[in-house]
Amino acid sequence: MRNVMIAVLLVTGSLFVVASGQPAMAEGKVHYLAIHVDDNDKGKMNIALNNAANVTKYYEAKGETVKIEIVAYGPGLHMLREDTSPVKTRIAAMSLEHENIGFSACGNTLTGMTKKEGKAPKLVSEATVVPSGAVRLMELQEEGWTYIRP
């Protein structure tokens, strides 16, 4: 009788661990993706936006969370410029649809463009200026973010 009780406790305890452990692992999972844009190329900008939309859709379908940051610097900063962005309408629409996607603009590049043009270029409202795009990508990777460059 004592062996039967021990066996029941072991099986019950094992089932509890399996049943309670599985959902907790999936529900709390958060994914992090950094996307790098440094080319003034509409095609590459659209690939970056496609990547962000597709990754978001994939994890939402699984019931998981993903945070995405698109970091633009050098010639890629045109992606986030109000006057020269070939994808600004798409950025605005995606920002409304997907709160998990952020856009970072390189402050160093912005300073260089300001000197060259004699005035600061206006950025799209969705952009947040960071001191350095390259440094921002390094920091995200050091925090465990996955990095891709279209």
N, CA, C and O of each residue as an XYZ file, in Angstrom:
600
protein
N       0.836     -1.185      0.000
C       0.000      0.000      0.000
C       0.878      1.245      0.000
O       0.613      2.212     -0.714
N       1.923      1.202      0.810
C       2.816      2.352      0.901
C       3.471      2.615     -0.449
O       3.589      3.775     -0.843
N       3.898      1.588     -1.170
C       4.519      1.733     -2.486
C       3.533      2.299     -3.507
O       3.918      3.079     -4.379
N       2.283      1.915     -3.403
C       1.253      2.418     -4.312
C       1.048      3.915     -4.079
O       0.918      4.678     -5.037
N       1.018      4.340     -2.813
C       0.833      5.751     -2.498
C       2.014      6.581     -3.012
O       1.828      7.674     -3.545
N       3.223      6.054     -2.846
C       4.405      6.763     -3.335
C       4.357      6.874     -4.857
O       4.666      7.927     -5.417
N       3.975      5.799     -5.517
C       3.880      5.805     -6.971
C       2.837      6.818     -7.442
O       3.071      7.529     -8.419
N       1.690      6.896     -6.763
C       0.642      7.854     -7.124
C       1.144      9.280     -6.936
O       0.902     10.143     -7.780
N       1.834      9.523     -5.843
C       2.380     10.862     -5.601
C       3.410     11.241     -6.668
O       3.414     12.373     -7.150
N       4.273     10.306     -7.035
C       5.280     10.587     -8.051
C       4.637     10.879     -9.404
O       5.020     11.832    -10.083
N       3.674     10.071     -9.791
C       2.993     10.282    -11.079
C       2.224     11.592    -11.057
O       2.289     12.364    -12.014
N       1.496     11.854     -9.979
C       0.728     13.095     -9.863
C       1.655     14.299     -9.898
O       1.373     15.286    -10.578
N       2.742     14.220     -9.178
C       3.715     15.315     -9.169
C       4.327     15.529    -10.537
O       4.521     16.671    -10.953
N       4.635     14.449    -11.249
C       5.195     14.557    -12.598
C       4.202     15.196    -13.554
O       4.572     16.045    -14.365
N       2.951     14.790    -13.460
C       1.924     15.375    -14.323
C       1.753     16.856    -14.037
O       1.573     17.656    -14.955
N       1.809     17.218    -12.769
C       1.675     18.628    -12.399
C       2.824     19.444    -12.995
O       2.604     20.536    -13.521
N       4.039     18.918    -12.912
C       5.198     19.627    -13.441
C       5.071     19.779    -14.951
O       5.317     20.860    -15.487
N       4.693     18.719    -15.637
C       4.544     18.781    -17.086
C       3.416     19.730    -17.464
O       3.585     20.577    -18.341
N       2.273     19.598    -16.813
C       1.115     20.423    -17.154
C       1.354     21.893    -16.842
O       0.979     22.760    -17.631
N       1.964     22.180    -15.720
C       2.144     23.583    -15.357
C       3.378     24.185    -16.020
O       3.428     25.397    -16.229
N       4.370     23.370    -16.353
C       5.597     23.901    -16.935
C       5.454     24.295    -18.395
O       6.024     25.307    -18.802
N       4.727     23.551    -19.187
C       4.626     23.818    -20.613
C       3.962     25.151    -20.937
O       4.555     25.950    -21.662
N       2.763     25.429    -20.438
C       2.140     26.686    -20.809
C       2.935     27.896    -20.335
O       2.989     28.904    -21.040
N       3.541     27.823    -19.181
C       4.286     28.956    -18.648
C       5.456     29.305    -19.565
O       5.780     30.482    -19.724
N       6.090     28.310    -20.166
C       7.226     28.577    -21.032
C       6.764     29.301    -22.296
O       7.442     30.228    -22.739
N       5.650     28.916    -22.885
C       5.188     29.534    -24.123
C       4.593     30.919    -23.873
O       4.855     31.851    -24.634
N       3.802     31.061    -22.822
C       3.110     32.324    -22.571
C       4.057     33.467    -22.282
O       3.791     34.590    -22.710
N       5.138     33.237    -21.582
C       6.030     34.304    -21.172
C       7.131     34.619    -22.171
O       7.935     35.519    -21.930
N       7.186     33.912    -23.270
C       8.276     34.075    -24.237
C       8.173     35.414    -24.952
O       7.128     35.754    -25.507
N       9.261     36.167    -24.933
C       9.349     37.427    -25.660
C      10.574     37.342    -26.573
O      11.665     36.964    -26.146
N      10.364     37.703    -27.835
C      11.433     37.689    -28.827
C      11.832     39.126    -29.130
O      11.010     40.038    -29.048
N      13.101     39.322    -29.482
C      13.624     40.661    -29.748
C      14.386     40.642    -31.069
O      15.256     39.797    -31.280
N      14.051     41.585    -31.960
C      14.679     41.635    -33.275
C      15.117     43.055    -33.608
O      14.317     43.989    -33.558
N      16.394     43.210    -33.947
C      16.940     44.486    -34.418
C      17.177     44.363    -35.919
O      17.819     43.420    -36.382
N      16.646     45.333    -36.676
C      16.818     45.346    -38.132
C      17.619     46.583    -38.510
O      17.310     47.696    -38.083
N      18.636     46.375    -39.303
C      19.627     47.396    -39.668
C      19.335     47.900    -41.090
O      19.233     47.103    -42.023
N      19.201     49.222    -41.251
C      19.038     49.822    -42.579
C      20.086     50.917    -42.739
O      20.060     51.913    -42.016
N      21.005     50.738    -43.681
C      22.013     51.771    -43.928
C      22.166     52.094    -45.406
O      23.166     52.687    -45.811
N      21.192     51.712    -46.210
C      21.189     52.022    -47.640
C      19.985     52.886    -47.975
O      18.894     52.667    -47.450
N      20.180     53.867    -48.846
C      19.071     54.666    -49.342
C      18.496     53.939    -50.554
O      18.616     54.390    -51.692
N      17.876     52.811    -50.274
C      17.343     51.936    -51.316
C      15.926     51.523    -50.921
O      15.731     50.819    -49.931
N      14.947     51.965    -51.698
C      13.546     51.683    -51.382
C      13.293     50.182    -51.257
O      12.534     49.752    -50.388
N      13.914     49.396    -52.106
C      13.725     47.944    -52.054
C      14.189     47.359    -50.732
O      13.491     46.536    -50.139
N      15.352     47.770    -50.268
C      15.861     47.264    -48.990
C      15.025     47.762    -47.816
O      14.811     47.040    -46.842
N      14.554     49.009    -47.919
C      13.686     49.540    -46.864
C      12.405     48.717    -46.784
O      11.937     48.398    -45.691
N      11.845     48.377    -47.923
C      10.628     47.566    -47.941
C      10.886     46.145    -47.438
O      10.026     45.549    -46.790
N      12.063     45.607    -47.735
C      12.400     44.280    -47.197
C      12.457     44.349    -45.675
O      11.961     43.450    -44.997
N      13.058     45.409    -45.132
C      13.129     45.573    -43.674
C      11.714     45.634    -43.094
O      11.428     44.986    -42.087
N      10.847     46.395    -43.715
C       9.462     46.503    -43.237
C       8.715     45.175    -43.401
O       7.928     44.794    -42.535
N       8.962     44.479    -44.503
C       8.358     43.149    -44.695
C       8.818     42.188    -43.606
O       8.012     41.444    -43.046
N      10.116     42.205    -43.306
C      10.649     41.350    -42.237
C       9.934     41.636    -40.927
O       9.516     40.714    -40.226
N       9.794     42.918    -40.597
C       9.138     43.297    -39.346
C       7.682     42.828    -39.320
O       7.220     42.299    -38.309
N       6.967     43.017    -40.410
C       5.561     42.607    -40.473
C       5.424     41.088    -40.412
O       4.556     40.573    -39.706
N       6.266     40.371    -41.141
C       6.174     38.907    -41.171
C       6.548     38.273    -39.835
O       5.902     37.323    -39.394
N       7.583     38.795    -39.195
C       7.981     38.276    -37.877
C       6.875     38.543    -36.861
O       6.542     37.675    -36.054
N       6.311     39.739    -36.904
C       5.207     40.076    -35.993
C       4.040     39.119    -36.195
O       3.503     38.576    -35.229
N       3.654     38.916    -37.434
C       2.528     38.024    -37.758
C       2.794     36.593    -37.270
O       1.908     35.947    -36.710
N       4.007     36.112    -37.485
C       4.375     34.756    -37.077
C       4.210     34.566    -35.568
O       3.564     33.618    -35.122
N       4.799     35.476    -34.789
C       4.738     35.306    -33.337
C       3.364     35.604    -32.764
O       2.966     34.987    -31.776
N       2.635     36.526    -33.356
C       1.265     36.774    -32.892
C       0.406     35.525    -33.095
O      -0.424     35.201    -32.245
N       0.600     34.825    -34.211
C      -0.152     33.592    -34.489
C       0.164     32.505    -33.461
O      -0.680     31.657    -33.172
N       1.377     32.528    -32.912
C       1.775     31.563    -31.889
C       1.378     32.007    -30.483
O       1.561     31.264    -29.519
N       0.830     33.229    -30.369
C       0.466     33.759    -29.062
C       1.671     34.262    -28.277
O       1.621     34.370    -27.052
N       2.753     34.570    -28.989
C       3.974     35.057    -28.346
C       4.203     36.517    -28.702
O       3.616     37.040    -29.649
N       5.052     37.157    -27.938
C       5.342     38.573    -28.109
C       6.678     38.758    -28.815
O       7.631     38.016    -28.574
N       6.734     39.759    -29.689
C       8.002     40.119    -30.322
C       8.116     41.636    -30.312
O       7.157     42.352    -30.598
N       9.312     42.108    -29.977
C       9.625     43.538    -30.021
C      10.647     43.728    -31.131
O      11.644     43.008    -31.203
N      10.391     44.703    -31.994
C      11.245     44.930    -33.154
C      11.680     46.389    -33.183
O      10.876     47.296    -32.970
N      12.963     46.599    -33.448
C      13.481     47.947    -33.605
C      14.229     48.015    -34.928
O      15.171     47.259    -35.166
N      13.795     48.934    -35.786
C      14.476     49.178    -37.048
C      15.383     50.385    -36.833
O      14.919     51.473    -36.495
N      16.686     50.174    -37.035
C      17.686     51.210    -36.792
C      18.238     51.673    -38.139
O      18.789     50.883    -38.906
N      18.077     52.985    -38.415
C      18.532     53.547    -39.684
C      19.669     54.539    -39.448
O      19.590     55.396    -38.568
N      20.717     54.408    -40.242
C      21.820     55.369    -40.180
C      22.505     55.468    -41.533
O      22.213     54.703    -42.453
N      23.428     56.431    -41.639
C      24.075     56.666    -42.924
C      23.003     56.978    -43.961
O      21.989     57.593    -43.632
N      23.210     56.563    -45.211
C      22.214     56.821    -46.249
C      20.844     56.207    -45.930
O      19.825     56.643    -46.465
N      20.829     55.207    -45.067
C      19.565     54.577    -44.670
C      18.651     55.487    -43.874
O      17.463     55.198    -43.727
N      19.194     56.597    -43.353
C      18.362     57.528    -42.585
C      17.264     58.148    -43.449
O      16.257     58.623    -42.924
N      17.452     58.146    -44.765
C      16.394     58.652    -45.654
C      15.085     57.892    -45.434
O      14.009     58.426    -45.704
N      15.164     56.680    -44.958
C      13.958     55.902    -44.640
C      13.073     56.650    -43.655
O      11.848     56.551    -43.715
N      13.698     57.404    -42.741
C      12.958     58.063    -41.665
C      12.842     59.581    -41.845
O      12.355     60.279    -40.956
N      13.285     60.079    -42.982
C      13.171     61.517    -43.252
C      11.795     61.828    -43.842
O      11.325     61.146    -44.752
N      11.167     62.861    -43.311
C       9.850     63.282    -43.790
C       9.889     63.680    -45.268
O       8.947     63.404    -46.010
N      10.977     64.326    -45.693
C      11.037     64.861    -47.053
C      11.544     63.881    -48.102
O      11.283     64.082    -49.288
N      12.254     62.835    -47.716
C      12.857     61.942    -48.717
C      12.499     60.467    -48.556
O      12.932     59.647    -49.366
N      11.734     60.113    -47.554
C      11.425     58.703    -47.333
C      10.485     58.160    -48.397
O       9.395     58.693    -48.603
N      10.912     57.094    -49.074
C      10.019     56.469    -50.044
C       9.009     55.518    -49.384
O       8.138     54.963    -50.053
N       9.141     55.340    -48.059
C       8.272     54.379    -47.355
C       7.550     55.004    -46.167
O       7.051     54.283    -45.303
N       7.488     56.326    -46.109
C       6.918     56.991    -44.926
C       5.445     56.652    -44.722
O       5.001     56.532    -43.580
N       4.683     56.497    -45.791
C       3.262     56.144    -45.659
C       3.128     54.745    -45.063
O       2.265     54.495    -44.220
N       3.969     53.864    -45.500
C       3.940     52.492    -44.974
C       4.373     52.446    -43.508
O       3.802     51.696    -42.716
N       5.377     53.241    -43.148
C       5.819     53.315    -41.753
C       4.670     53.787    -40.867
O       4.424     53.218    -39.804
N       3.968     54.829    -41.308
C       2.840     55.364    -40.529
C       1.761     54.305    -40.336
O       1.235     54.146    -39.234
N       1.430     53.585    -41.398
C       0.398     52.549    -41.310
C       0.835     51.407    -40.399
O       0.051     50.927    -39.581
N       2.085     50.975    -40.541
C       2.583     49.873    -39.709
C       2.637     50.260    -38.238
O       2.363     49.434    -37.367
N       2.985     51.500    -37.960
C       3.058     51.956    -36.566
C       1.688     51.934    -35.902
O       1.569     51.641    -34.712
N       0.665     52.242    -36.671
C      -0.701     52.185    -36.134
C      -1.155     50.750    -35.916
O      -1.860     50.451    -34.953
N      -0.747     49.869    -36.814
C      -1.175     48.470    -36.754
C      -0.357     47.636    -35.765
O      -0.888     46.726    -35.128
N       0.915     47.945    -35.642
C       1.824     47.129    -34.826
C       2.565     48.001    -33.815
O       3.531     48.677    -34.169
N       2.125     47.990    -32.583
C       2.775     48.785    -31.524
C       4.145     48.235    -31.134
O       4.911     48.918    -30.455
N       4.457     47.027    -31.549
C       5.707     46.376    -31.170
C       6.898     46.800    -32.025
O       8.028     46.396    -31.752
N       6.659     47.614    -33.063
C       7.727     48.003    -33.980
C       8.126     49.451    -33.714
O       7.288     50.353    -33.713
N       9.433     49.655    -33.487
C       9.961     50.996    -33.262
C      10.981     51.359    -34.331
O      11.536     50.484    -34.996
N      11.220     52.639    -34.487
C      12.139     53.143    -35.511
C      13.145     54.081    -34.859
O      12.766     55.082    -34.251
N      14.426     53.755    -34.987
C      15.492     54.565    -34.401
C      16.310     55.238    -35.497
O      16.736     54.597    -36.458
N      16.519     56.537    -35.334
C      17.284     57.337    -36.278
C      18.618     57.726    -35.649
O      18.664     58.161    -34.498
N      19.684     57.571    -36.393
C      21.033     57.866    -35.901
C      21.257     59.366    -35.739
O      21.143     60.126    -36.700
N      21.574     59.782    -34.527
C      21.868     61.180    -34.246
C      23.121     61.673    -34.946
O      23.177     62.826    -35.374
N      24.136     60.809    -35.070
C      25.364     61.202    -35.774
C      25.076     61.524    -37.237
O      25.554     62.528    -37.765
N      24.301     60.674    -37.881
C      23.944     60.906    -39.277
C      23.098     62.173    -39.410
O      23.282     62.960    -40.339
N      22.179     62.356    -38.480
C      21.322     63.547    -38.494
C      22.170     64.819    -38.369
O      21.914     65.806    -39.059
N      23.166     64.796    -37.502
C      24.072     65.942    -37.342
C      24.832     66.206    -38.638
O      24.966     67.359    -39.049
N      25.324     65.169    -39.279
C      26.044     65.317    -40.549
C      25.155     65.885    -41.645
O      25.576     66.759    -42.404
N      23.929     65.390    -41.728
C      22.995     65.901    -42.731
C      22.631     67.356    -42.457
O      22.464     68.144    -43.387
N      22.509     67.707    -41.186
C      22.194     69.088    -40.798
C      23.311     70.025    -41.238
O      23.039     71.090    -41.793
N      24.551     69.649    -41.002
C      25.698     70.471    -41.420
C      25.730     70.619    -42.945
O      25.944     71.713    -43.468
N      25.520     69.529    -43.629
C      25.592     69.524    -45.097
C      24.461     70.344    -45.718
O      24.676     71.046    -46.706
N      23.261     70.261    -45.147
C      22.085     70.903    -45.732
C      21.792     72.286    -45.147
O      20.969     73.024    -45.690
N      22.456     72.643    -44.048
C      22.245     73.949    -43.434
C      21.019     74.027    -42.540
O      20.727     75.087    -41.987
N      20.308     72.941    -42.391
C      19.159     72.860    -41.484
C      18.909     71.393    -41.153
O      19.280     70.490    -41.903
N      18.274     71.191    -40.017
C      17.994     69.814    -39.579
C      16.846     69.231    -40.398
O      15.770     69.825    -40.479
N      17.076     68.076    -40.998
C      15.980     67.427    -41.715
C      14.891     66.984    -40.726
O      15.185     66.512    -39.627
N      13.649     67.146    -41.138
C      12.542     66.694    -40.296
C      12.383     65.185    -40.472
O      12.417     64.663    -41.586
N      12.209     64.501    -39.343
C      12.003     63.051    -39.374
C      10.517     62.729    -39.274
O       9.725     63.544    -38.801
N      10.145     61.528    -39.724
C       8.763     61.083    -39.565
C       8.462     61.002    -38.070
O       9.361     60.777    -37.260
N       7.215     61.183    -37.717
C       6.845     61.239    -36.293
C       7.105     59.921    -35.562
O       7.218     59.916    -34.337
N       7.199     58.832    -36.271
C       7.418     57.517    -35.648
C       8.870     57.303    -35.228
O       9.163     56.371    -34.478
N       9.781     58.153    -35.700
C      11.209     57.969    -35.430
C      11.611     58.536    -34.073
O      11.115     59.574    -33.634
N      12.519     57.827    -33.429
C      13.149     58.273    -32.192
C      14.637     58.420    -32.474
O      15.259     57.503    -33.010
N      15.210     59.557    -32.120
C      16.638     59.782    -32.364
C      17.442     59.115    -31.254
O      17.166     59.294    -30.068
N      18.446     58.341    -31.668
C      19.411     57.738    -30.743
C      20.767     58.370    -31.047
O      20.996     58.804    -32.176
N      21.667     58.432    -30.074
C      22.956     59.098    -30.317
C      23.725     58.541    -31.523
O      24.283     59.303    -32.313
N      23.751     57.214    -31.659
C      24.501     56.565    -32.732
C      23.766     55.296    -33.152
O      23.439     54.454    -32.316
N      23.509     55.166    -34.449
C      22.839     53.958    -34.940
C      23.675     52.712    -34.730
O      23.161     51.675    -34.310
N      24.969     52.813    -35.022
C      25.854     51.660    -34.852
C      25.926     51.238    -33.389
O      25.863     50.051    -33.071
N      26.059     52.220    -32.507
C      26.116     51.909    -31.074
C      24.784     51.305    -30.621
O      24.771     50.369    -29.821
N      23.673     51.829    -31.124
C      22.356     51.278    -30.746
C      22.262     49.813    -31.133
O      21.775     48.997    -30.351
N      22.720     49.469    -32.327
C      22.702     48.059    -32.749
C      23.593     47.205    -31.861
O      23.234     46.079    -31.518
N      24.752     47.733    -31.488
C      25.633     46.994    -30.581
C      24.950     46.746    -29.238
O      24.980     45.634    -28.711
N      24.335     47.796    -28.692
C      23.674     47.669    -27.386
C      22.548     46.636    -27.436
O      22.403     45.822    -26.525
N      21.759     46.676    -28.500
C      20.660     45.709    -28.620
C      21.201     44.280    -28.682
O      20.662     43.379    -28.039
N      22.265     44.079    -29.455
C      22.850     42.741    -29.555
C      23.443     42.296    -28.226
O      23.345     41.125    -27.860
N      24.055     43.226    -27.507
C      24.609     42.886    -26.192
C      23.510     42.512    -25.200
O      23.757     41.777    -24.244
N      22.276     43.026    -25.432
C      21.139     42.685    -24.583
C      20.448     41.401    -25.052
O      19.442     40.991    -24.472
N      20.982     40.771    -26.095
C      20.434     39.501    -26.556
C      19.475     39.600    -27.725
O      18.856     38.599    -28.083
N      19.329     40.764    -28.332
C      18.452     40.912    -29.484
C      19.075     40.185    -30.689
O      20.294     40.170    -30.856
N      18.221     39.592    -31.511
C      18.656     38.995    -32.766
C      18.811     40.114    -33.776
O      18.009     41.047    -33.802
N      19.841     40.026    -34.612
C      20.173     41.081    -35.562
C      20.035     40.560    -36.988
O      20.519     39.476    -37.314
N      19.364     41.353    -37.840
C      19.342     41.037    -39.264
C      19.546     42.313    -40.060
O      19.246     43.415    -39.600
N      20.063     42.134    -41.262
C      20.257     43.253    -42.182
C      19.791     42.792    -43.559
O      20.378     41.885    -44.148
N      18.731     43.422    -44.068
C      18.234     43.012    -45.397
C      19.212     43.378    -46.505
O      18.949     43.105    -47.677
